Amino acid sequence: MWLAGFPIASVICNISAWLIRKPSAAARLTLRYPHMTRQSSHTALLWIVAVGFFMQALDTTIVNTALPSIARSLNAHPLAMQSIVVAYTLTMALLTPASGWLADRFGTRRVYFVSILLFVIGSLCCAGAHTVDQLIVARVLQGIGGSMLLPIGRLAVLRSVTGEAYVSALAMISIAGQVGPILGPTLGGWFVEAATWHWIFLINVPIGALGLVAVLRYLPNDSIADAPPFDFVGCGLLSLCMVAFSMAIDNPVEEHRVLVSVALFALSAAAALAYIPYAQRRANPLFQLALFREPNFSVGLVGNLLCRVGSSAVPFLLPLLMQLELGYSPLHSGLMMLPAAFAGTIAKGWIAPLVKRYGYDNFLLVNTVLVGASIVGFAAFAPGTPLAVEIVILSIFGASNSMQFAAMNSVTLKGLSIKDAGSGNSLFSMVQMLAIGLGVSIGGGLVRVFEGASGSAALGFKLSFVCVGVITLASALVFRRLDAAPQPARQPAAAQ
């Protein structure tokens, strides 16, 4: 996917150059009235980036509640729809490392324009898809654009806003990222009932069109003439590793496909092992192996991968359980996700004092148990389960999961040097997106296995929640290996 997606982004960057070669309107006004326009230019920039982050965050969650309706429309099994989620998240994971180089080579203004354009085109293709395969291809195109929205937006803010204002700017952007998951499930359910599932993608078109106009008007053209070369070989090896591993997990659970999965796992391992000597020989590899000398970084990556498998399976499995087994409407299932979203937003304020008092190791040990236990608790959802019980379990999951993400992010990256921070953050982002895809693939695969063995879809969902919850609980053992000595000097990052 990456090898196919990168030339598309590069070609469109060059084709669109004539549109945006001249200085933006804000830049021209700044030259004439610097004191009057600097603040308004920064405000416009923040709104552009926030809207881009909102679109990306919204699209990650809005699809889940519409999956059963999409499956019926395309004559597919609902559990077979996991591929459209995996295709999107895996594409984003593969392209994340290239975003910084693209911004340096072509400028944040041009690349952000292209990312929104690709996202809008991909959304239109998704709405026009008539088969599952067409929808998967469209989601890949959408993921190419979505992969650059957040990292390029952050970079544009970093280059334009300095000092204490940068912290406030990131806080504003993070709010947009929090609103997306809150509105996504409910908005997706409402679109399905009030119109058709196509509108969960078409909603991106008017928002994206306004974003394109705003980018041309307000974003600076800040390309770097002597941008360092990009490590295509290293990125290709890691991309091959992730794609092969994801395809092996996502492979249909059938006896004659076992050899295919084994071959894909072997290919993934070979690509990962090949990267080690390659990175040792290259002066500036995609990711320095020295990153793994920081113990908390290595522990954090493994813990994140395991923990997020369970956390990422929940948004995929819960709407399916509610609609297919509990008889909820799409809107009802979307509304049921609100307690988790609101509890997660409220709990973000609890992280800093709890970590400061108990340390990262103790906090993550206890909180991971809460996350895993709440995921296992979803197995109790049945037609006769009281609504109050469901809301309590959802709220516990939302609050603990939100704190888990923020604490895991912070403890993984806080020990890296300034030189390694950018590279470590890119690798960490890749692992996050990979874990989302794995969670969906593993969760959906387990439901099919248990349903086929027991003949009961309801039992398949229950056992699947237990299994992914246990996987999350296992990550608590990983977090016990954290270096407890360093105490948090600043509030953990809230970004998920």
C-alpha positions as CSV (number, residue, x, y, z in Angstrom):
1,M,0.0,0.0,0.0
2,W,2.8,2.4,0.9
3,L,4.7,1.9,-2.3
4,A,1.5,2.6,-4.2
5,G,0.4,5.5,-2.1
6,F,3.6,7.5,-1.9
7,P,3.9,8.2,-5.6
8,I,0.3,9.4,-5.6
9,A,1.1,11.9,-2.9
10,S,4.3,13.1,-4.6
11,V,2.7,13.5,-8.0
12,I,-0.3,15.4,-6.7
13,C,2.2,17.6,-4.7
14,N,3.9,18.5,-7.9
15,I,0.7,18.9,-9.9
16,S,-0.8,21.2,-7.3
17,A,2.4,23.3,-7.0
18,W,1.2,25.9,-9.6
19,L,-1.9,26.4,-7.5
20,I,0.0,27.3,-4.3
21,R,3.4,28.5,-5.4
22,K,2.5,32.1,-4.8
23,P,2.5,33.4,-1.2
24,S,-0.8,32.9,0.7
25,A,-3.1,35.8,1.3
26,A,-2.1,35.9,5.0
27,A,1.6,35.9,4.1
28,R,1.1,38.9,1.7
29,L,-0.9,40.8,4.3
30,T,1.7,40.0,6.9
31,L,4.4,41.7,4.8
32,R,2.4,44.9,4.8
33,Y,0.7,44.8,8.2
34,P,2.8,42.4,10.4
35,H,1.4,43.4,13.8
36,M,-2.2,43.4,12.6
37,T,-2.2,40.0,10.8
38,R,0.1,37.8,12.8
39,Q,-2.5,36.9,15.5
40,S,-5.3,36.3,13.0
41,S,-3.0,34.2,10.8
42,H,-2.1,32.0,13.8
43,T,-5.8,31.7,14.7
44,A,-6.7,30.6,11.2
45,L,-3.9,28.1,11.1
46,L,-5.1,26.5,14.4
47,W,-8.7,26.2,13.1
48,I,-7.4,24.6,9.9
49,V,-5.4,22.0,11.8
50,A,-8.1,21.4,14.3
51,V,-10.7,20.8,11.6
52,G,-8.3,18.4,9.9
53,F,-7.7,16.5,13.1
54,F,-11.5,16.5,13.7
55,M,-12.1,14.9,10.3
56,Q,-9.4,12.3,10.8
57,A,-10.7,11.4,14.4
58,L,-14.3,11.4,13.3
59,D,-13.7,9.1,10.4
60,T,-11.9,6.6,12.6
61,T,-15.1,6.1,14.7
62,I,-18.1,7.1,12.5
63,V,-17.8,3.9,10.4
64,N,-18.2,1.4,13.2
65,T,-21.9,1.9,13.9
66,A,-22.7,1.8,10.2
67,L,-20.9,-1.5,9.5
68,P,-24.0,-3.7,9.6
69,S,-25.9,-1.4,7.3
70,I,-23.0,-1.2,4.9
71,A,-22.7,-5.0,5.0
72,R,-26.4,-5.4,4.1
73,S,-26.1,-2.9,1.3
74,L,-23.0,-4.6,-0.2
75,N,-24.4,-8.2,0.4
76,A,-21.5,-9.1,2.8
77,H,-21.3,-10.6,6.3
78,P,-21.0,-7.8,8.9
79,L,-17.8,-9.4,10.3
80,A,-16.2,-9.4,6.9
81,M,-16.3,-5.6,7.1
82,Q,-13.3,-5.5,9.4
83,S,-11.1,-5.2,6.3
84,I,-12.4,-1.7,5.6
85,V,-11.3,-0.6,9.1
86,V,-7.9,-2.4,8.8
87,A,-7.2,-1.0,5.4
88,Y,-7.6,2.6,6.6
89,T,-5.6,2.2,9.8
90,L,-2.8,0.2,8.2
91,T,-2.4,2.7,5.4
92,M,-2.1,5.5,8.0
93,A,0.5,3.5,9.8
94,L,2.6,3.0,6.7
95,L,2.6,6.6,5.6
96,T,3.2,8.3,9.0
97,P,7.0,8.2,8.8
98,A,7.0,9.8,5.4
99,S,4.9,12.8,6.5
100,G,7.8,14.8,8.0
101,W,10.0,14.3,4.9
102,L,7.2,15.3,2.6
103,A,6.6,18.5,4.5
104,D,10.3,19.4,4.4
105,R,10.5,18.5,0.7
106,F,7.3,20.1,-0.6
107,G,6.3,22.4,2.3
108,T,3.5,22.0,4.9
109,R,1.1,24.2,2.9
110,R,1.3,22.0,-0.3
111,V,1.3,18.7,1.5
112,Y,-1.6,19.6,3.8
113,F,-3.5,20.7,0.7
114,V,-2.8,17.4,-0.9
115,S,-3.7,15.4,2.2
116,I,-7.1,17.1,2.5
117,L,-7.7,16.6,-1.3
118,L,-6.9,12.9,-1.2
119,F,-9.0,12.5,1.9
120,V,-12.0,14.1,0.1
121,I,-11.5,12.1,-3.1
122,G,-11.2,8.9,-1.0
123,S,-14.4,9.8,0.8
124,L,-16.3,10.3,-2.5
125,C,-14.9,6.9,-3.7
126,C,-16.1,5.3,-0.4
127,A,-19.6,6.7,-0.9
128,G,-19.7,5.5,-4.5
129,A,-18.4,1.9,-3.8
130,H,-20.7,-0.9,-4.9
131,T,-18.6,-3.8,-3.6
132,V,-16.5,-4.6,-0.5
133,D,-13.3,-4.6,-2.6
134,Q,-14.1,-1.2,-4.0
135,L,-14.7,0.1,-0.6
136,I,-11.4,-1.3,0.7
137,V,-9.5,0.4,-2.2
138,A,-11.3,3.7,-1.5
139,R,-10.5,3.4,2.2
140,V,-6.8,3.0,1.3
141,L,-7.0,6.2,-0.7
142,Q,-8.7,7.9,2.2
143,G,-6.1,6.6,4.6
144,I,-3.3,8.1,2.4
145,G,-4.8,11.5,3.0
146,G,-5.7,10.9,6.6
147,S,-2.3,9.8,7.5
148,M,-0.8,13.2,6.9
149,L,-3.6,15.4,8.5
150,L,-2.4,15.2,12.1
151,P,1.4,15.0,11.8
152,I,1.6,17.7,9.1
153,G,-0.8,19.9,11.0
154,R,1.2,19.6,14.2
155,L,4.4,20.4,12.2
156,A,2.7,23.5,10.7
157,V,1.7,24.7,14.2
158,L,5.2,24.0,15.5
159,R,6.8,26.1,12.8
160,S,4.4,29.0,13.1
161,V,3.6,29.2,16.9
162,T,6.4,29.3,19.4
163,G,6.9,29.6,23.2
164,E,4.0,29.2,25.6
165,A,1.5,29.7,22.9
166,Y,2.5,26.4,21.4
167,V,1.1,24.5,24.4
168,S,-2.2,26.3,24.2
169,A,-2.3,25.6,20.5
170,L,-1.8,21.9,21.0
171,A,-4.5,21.9,23.6
172,M,-7.0,23.4,21.1
173,I,-6.1,20.8,18.5
174,S,-6.5,18.0,21.0
175,I,-10.0,19.1,21.9
176,A,-10.9,18.7,18.2
177,G,-9.5,15.1,18.4
178,Q,-11.6,14.4,21.5
179,V,-14.9,15.7,19.9
180,G,-14.5,13.5,16.9
181,P,-14.8,10.2,18.8
182,I,-17.6,11.6,20.9
183,L,-19.7,12.5,17.9
184,G,-18.6,9.7,15.6
185,P,-20.7,6.7,16.7
186,T,-23.9,8.7,17.3
187,L,-23.5,10.7,14.0
188,G,-22.9,7.5,12.1
189,G,-26.0,5.9,13.6
190,W,-28.1,9.0,12.8
191,F,-26.9,9.1,9.2
192,V,-27.8,5.5,8.7
193,E,-31.3,5.9,10.0
194,A,-32.1,9.4,8.7
195,A,-30.5,8.9,5.2
196,T,-28.1,6.2,4.1
197,W,-24.6,5.0,5.1
198,H,-23.1,6.9,2.2
199,W,-23.4,10.1,4.2
200,I,-20.9,9.0,6.8
201,F,-18.3,9.6,4.0
202,L,-20.1,12.5,2.1
203,I,-20.0,14.6,5.3
204,N,-16.3,15.0,4.7
205,V,-16.7,16.7,1.3
206,P,-18.1,20.1,2.4
207,I,-15.7,20.2,5.4
208,G,-12.8,19.3,3.2
209,A,-13.7,21.8,0.5
210,L,-13.7,24.6,3.1
211,G,-10.3,23.3,4.4
212,L,-8.8,23.4,0.9
213,V,-9.8,27.1,0.5
214,A,-8.5,27.9,3.9
215,V,-5.1,26.1,3.3
216,L,-4.5,28.2,0.2
217,R,-5.3,31.3,2.0
218,Y,-3.6,31.0,5.3
219,L,-0.9,28.3,5.4
220,P,2.7,29.3,4.7
221,N,4.8,27.8,2.0
222,D,7.8,26.6,4.0
223,S,9.5,23.9,2.0
224,I,13.2,23.3,2.8
225,A,15.5,23.3,-0.3
226,D,18.1,21.0,1.2
227,A,15.8,18.5,2.9
228,P,17.6,15.3,3.9
229,P,17.0,12.2,1.8
230,F,14.3,9.8,2.9
231,D,15.1,6.2,3.8
232,F,12.9,4.5,1.3
233,V,14.5,1.1,1.8
234,G,14.1,1.2,5.6
235,C,10.5,2.3,5.3
236,G,9.9,-0.4,2.7
237,L,11.2,-3.1,5.0
238,L,9.1,-2.0,7.9
239,S,6.0,-1.5,5.7
240,L,6.5,-5.1,4.4
241,C,6.8,-6.3,8.0
242,M,3.5,-4.6,9.1
243,V,1.5,-5.5,5.9
244,A,2.5,-9.1,6.0
245,F,1.8,-9.4,9.7
246,S,-1.6,-7.7,9.4
247,M,-2.6,-9.9,6.4
248,A,-1.6,-13.0,8.4
249,I,-3.8,-12.0,11.3
250,D,-6.6,-10.9,8.9
251,N,-6.4,-14.1,6.9
252,P,-9.7,-16.1,6.9
253,V,-9.6,-18.9,9.6
254,E,-9.8,-21.9,7.3
255,E,-7.7,-25.0,7.2
256,H,-6.4,-24.6,3.7
257,R,-5.3,-21.0,4.5
258,V,-3.1,-21.9,7.5
259,L,0.0,-22.3,5.3
260,V,-0.7,-18.8,3.8
261,S,-0.7,-17.3,7.3
262,V,2.5,-19.1,8.3
263,A,4.2,-17.8,5.1
264,L,3.0,-14.3,5.8
265,F,4.3,-14.5,9.4
266,A,7.6,-15.7,8.2
267,L,7.8,-12.9,5.6
268,S,7.0,-10.4,8.3
269,A,9.7,-11.7,10.6
270,A,12.3,-11.8,7.8
271,A,11.6,-8.1,6.9
272,A,12.0,-7.1,10.5
273,L,15.2,-9.0,10.9
274,A,16.6,-7.6,7.6
275,Y,16.0,-4.0,8.9
276,I,18.4,-4.5,11.9
277,P,21.7,-5.0,9.9
278,Y,20.5,-2.4,7.3
279,A,19.9,0.2,10.1
280,Q,23.3,-0.6,11.6
281,R,25.1,0.1,8.3
282,R,23.1,3.3,7.2
283,A,24.1,6.6,8.6
284,N,20.6,8.0,8.9
285,P,18.1,5.1,8.9
286,L,14.4,5.6,9.2
287,F,14.5,4.6,12.9
288,Q,17.8,4.5,14.9
289,L,18.3,1.2,16.7
290,A,19.6,3.4,19.6
291,L,15.9,4.2,20.4
292,F,15.6,0.8,22.0
293,R,18.4,1.4,24.5
294,E,15.9,3.6,26.4
295,P,14.2,0.8,28.5
296,N,10.9,2.5,29.0
297,F,10.6,3.1,25.2
298,S,10.9,-0.6,24.5
299,V,8.6,-1.6,27.3
300,G,6.1,1.1,26.3
301,L,6.0,-0.1,22.7
302,V,5.3,-3.7,23.6
303,G,2.8,-2.7,26.3
304,N,1.0,-0.3,23.9
305,L,0.7,-3.0,21.3
306,L,-0.8,-5.6,23.6
307,C,-3.1,-3.2,25.5
308,R,-4.4,-1.5,22.4
309,V,-5.4,-4.8,20.8
310,G,-8.2,-5.1,23.3
311,S,-9.0,-1.4,23.4
312,S,-9.2,-1.3,19.6
313,A,-11.4,-4.4,19.3
314,V,-14.1,-2.8,21.5
315,P,-15.3,0.0,19.1
316,F,-15.5,-2.6,16.3
317,L,-17.3,-5.4,18.2
318,L,-19.6,-3.5,20.5
319,P,-21.8,-1.8,17.7
320,L,-22.0,-5.2,16.0
321,L,-23.1,-7.0,19.2
322,M,-25.7,-4.3,20.0
323,Q,-27.2,-4.3,16.5
324,L,-26.9,-8.0,15.6
325,E,-27.6,-9.6,18.9
326,L,-29.3,-7.1,21.2
327,G,-31.6,-5.6,18.6
328,Y,-30.5,-2.0,19.0
329,S,-30.9,0.4,16.1
330,P,-27.8,2.1,14.6
331,L,-28.6,5.3,16.4
332,H,-29.3,3.5,19.7
333,S,-26.0,1.7,19.5
334,G,-24.2,5.0,18.7
335,L,-25.8,6.7,21.7
336,M,-24.7,3.8,23.9
337,M,-21.1,4.8,23.2
338,L,-21.5,8.3,24.7
339,P,-21.0,7.3,28.3
340,A,-17.5,5.9,27.4
341,A,-16.6,9.0,25.4
342,F,-17.8,11.5,28.1
343,A,-16.1,9.5,30.9
344,G,-12.9,9.4,28.9
345,T,-12.9,13.2,28.5
346,I,-13.6,13.8,32.2
347,A,-10.9,11.3,33.3
348,K,-8.1,13.1,31.4
349,G,-7.9,15.6,34.3
350,W,-7.2,12.8,36.8
351,I,-4.0,11.5,35.1
352,A,-1.4,13.9,36.3
353,P,-2.1,13.8,40.0
354,L,-2.5,10.0,40.0
355,V,0.8,9.4,38.2
356,K,2.5,12.0,40.4
357,R,1.4,10.2,43.5
358,Y,1.8,6.5,42.5
359,G,4.3,6.6,39.7
360,Y,3.9,5.3,36.2
361,D,4.6,1.7,37.0
362,N,2.0,1.4,39.8
363,F,-0.6,3.5,37.9
364,L,-0.3,1.5,34.7
365,L,-0.4,-1.8,36.5
366,V,-3.7,-1.0,38.3
367,N,-5.3,0.9,35.4
368,T,-4.4,-1.8,32.9
369,V,-6.3,-4.3,35.1
370,L,-9.3,-1.9,35.1
371,V,-9.2,-1.6,31.3
372,G,-8.9,-5.4,30.8
373,A,-11.6,-6.2,33.4
374,S,-14.1,-3.7,31.8
375,I,-13.5,-5.3,28.3
376,V,-14.2,-8.7,29.8
377,G,-17.3,-7.1,31.4
378,F,-18.8,-6.5,27.9
379,A,-19.3,-10.3,27.7
380,A,-22.2,-9.7,30.2
381,F,-24.2,-7.6,27.7
382,A,-27.3,-9.5,26.9
383,P,-31.0,-8.7,26.0
384,G,-31.9,-8.8,29.7
385,T,-28.9,-6.8,31.1
386,P,-30.1,-3.6,32.9
387,L,-29.3,-0.4,31.1
388,A,-27.6,1.0,34.3
389,V,-25.2,-1.9,34.4
390,E,-24.2,-1.4,30.7
391,I,-23.7,2.3,31.3
392,V,-21.5,1.7,34.3
393,I,-19.3,-0.8,32.4
394,L,-19.0,1.6,29.5
395,S,-18.1,4.5,31.8
396,I,-15.4,2.5,33.6
397,F,-13.9,1.4,30.2
398,G,-14.0,5.0,28.8
399,A,-12.4,6.5,31.9
400,S,-9.7,3.9,32.4
401,N,-9.0,3.6,28.7
402,S,-8.5,7.3,28.3
403,M,-6.1,7.5,31.2
404,Q,-4.3,4.4,29.9
405,F,-3.6,6.0,26.5
406,A,-2.3,9.2,27.9
407,A,-0.1,7.5,30.5
408,M,1.3,5.0,28.0
409,N,2.1,7.7,25.5
410,S,3.9,9.8,28.1
411,V,5.9,7.0,29.7
412,T,7.0,5.6,26.4
413,L,8.4,8.9,25.0
414,K,9.5,10.9,28.1
415,G,12.9,9.3,28.4
416,L,14.0,10.0,24.8
417,S,16.5,12.6,24.0
418,I,15.6,15.7,22.0
419,K,17.5,14.2,19.0
420,D,15.5,10.9,19.2
421,A,12.1,12.4,20.1
422,G,10.9,12.9,16.5
423,S,12.0,9.5,15.3
424,G,10.6,7.8,18.4
425,N,7.3,9.5,18.1
426,S,6.9,8.4,14.5
427,L,7.7,4.8,15.4
428,F,5.3,5.0,18.3
429,S,2.5,6.4,16.0
430,M,3.1,3.5,13.6
431,V,2.7,1.0,16.4
432,Q,-0.5,2.7,17.6
433,M,-2.1,2.5,14.2
434,L,-0.9,-1.1,13.7
435,A,-2.5,-2.1,17.0
436,I,-5.8,-0.7,16.0
437,G,-5.8,-2.8,12.9
438,L,-4.7,-5.9,14.8
439,G,-7.4,-5.4,17.4
440,V,-10.1,-5.3,14.8
441,S,-8.7,-8.3,12.9
442,I,-8.2,-10.4,16.1
443,G,-11.6,-9.4,17.5
444,G,-13.5,-10.2,14.3
445,G,-11.5,-13.4,13.7
446,L,-12.3,-14.7,17.2
447,V,-16.0,-14.1,16.8
448,R,-16.0,-16.1,13.6
449,V,-14.0,-19.0,15.2
450,F,-16.2,-19.2,18.3
451,E,-19.4,-18.8,16.3
452,G,-18.3,-21.6,14.0
453,A,-17.4,-23.9,16.9
454,S,-20.5,-23.2,19.0
455,G,-23.1,-22.3,16.4
456,S,-24.0,-19.2,18.4
457,A,-23.1,-15.7,17.4
458,A,-24.0,-14.4,20.8
459,L,-21.6,-16.8,22.5
460,G,-19.0,-15.9,19.9
461,F,-19.1,-12.3,20.9
462,K,-19.0,-13.1,24.6
463,L,-15.9,-15.3,24.3
464,S,-14.2,-12.8,22.0
465,F,-14.6,-10.0,24.6
466,V,-13.1,-12.3,27.2
467,C,-10.1,-13.2,25.0
468,V,-9.3,-9.6,24.0
469,G,-9.8,-8.5,27.6
470,V,-7.3,-11.1,28.7
471,I,-4.8,-9.9,26.1
472,T,-5.1,-6.4,27.6
473,L,-4.7,-7.8,31.1
474,A,-1.5,-9.5,29.9
475,S,0.0,-6.1,29.1
476,A,0.0,-5.4,32.9
477,L,2.8,-7.8,33.2
478,V,4.8,-5.9,30.6
479,F,4.3,-2.6,32.4
480,R,5.7,-4.1,35.6
481,R,9.1,-3.9,33.8
482,L,9.0,-0.1,33.7
483,D,11.8,1.9,35.2
484,A,10.0,3.4,38.3
485,A,12.8,5.8,39.2
486,P,11.9,8.7,36.9
487,Q,8.9,10.7,38.2
488,P,6.7,12.7,35.8
489,A,8.0,16.2,35.4
490,R,5.1,17.4,33.3
491,Q,1.6,16.4,32.6
492,P,1.3,13.2,30.5
493,A,0.4,13.8,26.9
494,A,-3.3,13.6,26.2
495,A,-3.2,12.6,22.6
496,Q,-4.2,9.0,21.9
